[in-house]
Amino acid sequence: MSQTYLTTEELADRIKYDPRTIRNQLKDSVLLEGIHYFRPFGGRKILYVWEKIEADMFRAPSIDTLMTGLR
């Protein structure tokens, strides 16, 4: 199965978010290293896995997530 790897700017264009929002708010809270993104060759560059992100975007929120918003 082939995967689509995106830079932060390419991901921002696809999901209509500012690249800074991805870097500062989504990365490491919603987008997790090893699942949604990786650092090729252990470097600084980050590549996002589009298929993983797309699947999670359409996933219904869990009851725990919904309850957290009510507290």
N, C-alpha and C positions, 0 to 999 in steps of 0.2 A: 504494500500500500504506500503510495507516495504521499508526502505531506507538503504543504505550502508554508514556506518560511517567510516571515515579514519583518521588516525593521519597525521601529516604533512609529516612524512617520507613515509608513504604508498601512500599519494597523490603524492608526488614527484616521486615515482617509477612509478606510473601510467601515469603521464603526462610528464615524462622525464625532470623534472626541478630539480635543486638543492633545498634542503629544505630551505636553507638560502634565496634563491630568493623568495620562497613562503612567508616566514616570513617577509622579508624586502621590497619587491616590490609589490607583488600581494595582500597580506592581507590588507584589508581596502582601497584598491584602485579598484581592480578588484573583489576580493573575499570579500564579505560583510557579516558582522556579522548579524545573523538572517535570512540570505538567503542562503549563501554558507557554513557558519560554525556557530557553537554555542559552548558555554562553559557549559558542563553539571554540574548541581548542583551549578552554579555560581562560579566554581573554575577557576584555571589557565589553565587547560588542554583544548586544542581546538580539536574539532572533525569536520571534513569537511563532507558535504553531497554530495556524489559522483554524484547522479542523477541530482542535481541542477547544479553542475559544468559542467558535461558532456553536459547538454542541452545548457548552455550558451557558451561553447566552439564552438559549431556548429552553433550558431546564427550569422547571418550576421551583420557586424558592421553598426551602424546607420550613417546617413549622417552627423550628428553633430560630431561624432567621426572622420570621414574621413576629415571633414573640419578643425578640430582642428590640425591635422597633417600637414596641408598646411600653417598654420600661422607661 
